[in-house]
């Protein structure tokens, strides 16, 4: 298993948001997490992605017990092993597409030449070979999201986490992005965990998990 989480609990004040979640994902698996607003989906994703710490439970990612890491070691692990894609792409407006994608690689200590080579390879893979020098304001919404995905993948992470990745896109662009996730899985062997309200995207995934009131209520396989 690339991800193994057991007994994950999380409260905010007196509100218990996660009530003892067990979650796992295999290498190359695409898993969707659905549920009504307030079910705990994004909180679970943030914990699985090491952006938040549970009150109770264990979490292992790529054989590393991440909750036992110190803050510096955890930051380094997150940079190397985890990629994130959000509804809003969070690209830096003053940088070009290739520069935005290079940033996590440079933070990881890769040379500028190596970082640029990998950034260009991913932009090519995602159909953006004509957009290297374009800044975010010169790109469509779908193109911006693809740049964000390339940035998330530049360090060849063990897991890609996506939180409502197509929630801000029109129907046609949304479908292209959905197909892209499965292209990434097929070409890179990428494990992807997606929180979504989109039933079409969820139905494409290998497994659909449905959350309700802080628990995984049901699971459906393709």
Secondary structure as UniProt FT lines:
FT   STRAND          3..12
FT   TURN            13..14
FT   STRAND          15..25
FT   TURN            27..28
FT   STRAND          30..35
FT   TURN            37..38
FT   HELIX           41..48
FT   TURN            49..50
FT   STRAND          56..61
FT   TURN            62..63
FT   STRAND          64..65
FT   HELIX           66..68
FT   HELIX           71..81
FT   STRAND          82..86
FT   TURN            93..94
FT   HELIX           97..107
FT   TURN            108..109
FT   HELIX           112..125
FT   TURN            126..127
FT   TURN            129..130
FT   TURN            132..133
FT   HELIX           136..138
FT   HELIX           141..153
FT   TURN            154..155
FT   STRAND          159..163
FT   TURN            165..168
FT   HELIX           171..188
FT   STRAND          191..195
FT   HELIX           199..204
FT   STRAND          207..212
FT   TURN            213..214
FT   STRAND          215..221
//
